[in-house]
Amino acid sequence: MVTFGHKIIFRRSTSDQVPVIDGGRISVSTHINGLVDPLVIVHSQDRRFTALGRHDLVTRPLLGWWCRGLGIQPILRKVETTEGITDRDFATTINQRSMLTVSNCISSGHSAVVFPEGTSHQDPILHGFKTGPFRTVFAASALAEHRNQPPPHIQPTGLHWRNHTKFRTDHFVEYLEPIPIPNPYTSSETQQLIDGVWVEPPENDVVEMRDRVFEILNEATPNSPDWETYRSWILMAHRRSSSPIQDLKKEVLQTRIMREAWRDGKLSDETMENAKKTSKILSDRQLDPRDINPDGSVIRDQTSIFKLISGLFMMLLSAPLFLVSTFPQAFLAWWMGDRTDEGIDARTTYHLLAAMFSIPIFWPISSLLVSSSVSIYLGLSITKAALFIVACFPLFYLTCLMMASGYDMMQDYARNRRRIRFVNDEDYITFRESLSIVDKNLVDLI
């Protein structure tokens, strides 16, 4: 389910090789994209995993069944006690039980995924970290040592998106240097953990580890005063390159170089002002630095009309089966994603869930309907009808991939049309003038 959902909602994806460790791994990550965040981490690893998550993930009708099956452990946050959803003592009991369960999993060599910010957000900086994940890993270390298992590690993980609110965007999973976790517990305290009683690790150790991981992950975020400033760094990273940077991983790493130059005071006010102006003009027209040639002119795709024709052909070819197998849940995901009250970070979560739950819920129903219709029309035997039901699943899968590829080609054509319109835009001259100033100042900087 995760693999299929990943293929459908992303156009391009890149992941660092997961560092090899013998013990358990707890991936600690940034969090701006709802349920998509943990699942891209899971997709890039090959170990059985669990996670600490907000309690309603395991109580919702459909999603709850899936999360409970994966062993997601519920956490009752402070907001639940403040709003009167639960009382403090009950929340403490549930949270300690969940942390102890995850600690046992990690100590046995499994993986876990946690987001210490506590909730996803839309800011280009990290929010303050909760201590729960770090208390959990210390307990895991004590349990692993008691069982003569390799020590667990914290795995700082950066998540990067071309545009995390868009369908068929690009993403990059960045794995930083893992951190081994020492055991701060006494033998008697460890025995209590073995007996199923939660024991808090030393507060100083928890705070020190929390702050250490915060500093590491802080550098794996945009860590910018605002998104406008970050887009200006991206622009300058592209302008320093001999050609537009198409690979998201390379773009992220090159943008950090510009961030460091900004921190060191090497980028003048004139450079930043014009970079912001230029990147805003592009962003307002749904373009980015990949659309600009090294000489400052707009890239023209001479093959865009062929992409339009090919994309239309692929979408029309796959439409009959797609309409009966995947379109209803895809339409529902689009409808709910654009109207959710959970924030824009939940938008692609609906897209992901629609793709994942196609396999166990929607496709079986669609295959029964399609096979029943074909069997009645052609007079198939029960055996042939059953084989047809089985054959529907790979057919549905292929039509989804074809529809997604056709959609990408249509988007490429639409992007090229935006480029052409931009050249005739009244702001185009302003854009070229500002870009030339940026280029000149970057040459002086280099």
Sequence and secondary structure as in RCSB ss.txt:
>XXXX:A:sequence
MVTFGHKIIFRRSTSDQVPVIDGGRISVSTHINGLVDPLVIVHSQDRRFTALGRHDLVTRPLLGWWCRGLGIQPI
LRKVETTEGITDRDFATTINQRSMLTVSNCISSGHSAVVFPEGTSHQDPILHGFKTGPFRTVFAASALAEHRNQP
PPHIQPTGLHWRNHTKFRTDHFVEYLEPIPIPNPYTSSETQQLIDGVWVEPPENDVVEMRDRVFEILNEATPNSP
DWETYRSWILMAHRRSSSPIQDLKKEVLQTRIMREAWRDGKLSDETMENAKKTSKILSDRQLDPRDINPDGSVIR
DQTSIFKLISGLFMMLLSAPLFLVSTFPQAFLAWWMGDRTDEGIDARTTYHLLAAMFSIPIFWPISSLLVSSSVS
IYLGLSITKAALFIVACFPLFYLTCLMMASGYDMMQDYARNRRRIRFVNDEDYITFRESLSIVDKNLVDLI
>XXXX:A:secstr
 HHHHHHHHEEEEEE      SS EEEEE  SSTTHHHHHHHHT  S EEEEEEGGGTTSTTHHHHHHHHT EEE
  HHHHHTTSS HHHHHHHHHHHHHHHHHHHHTT EEEE TTSS    SS     SHHHHHHHHHHHHHHHTT  
  EEEEEEEEES TTSTTEEEEEEE   EE      HHHHHHHHTT      HHHHHHHHHHHHHHHHTTS   S
SHHHHHHHHHHHHHHSSS    HHHHHHHHHHHHHHHHTT S HHHHHHHHHHHHHHHHTT  GGGB TTS B  
 TTHHHHHHHHHHHHHHHHHHHHHHTHHHHHHHHHHHTT SS GGGHHHHHHHHHHTIIIIIHHHHHHHHHHHHH
HHHT  HHHHHHHHHHHHHHHHHHHHHHHHHHHHHHHHHHHHHHHHHHTSTTHHHHHHHHHHHHHHHHHH 
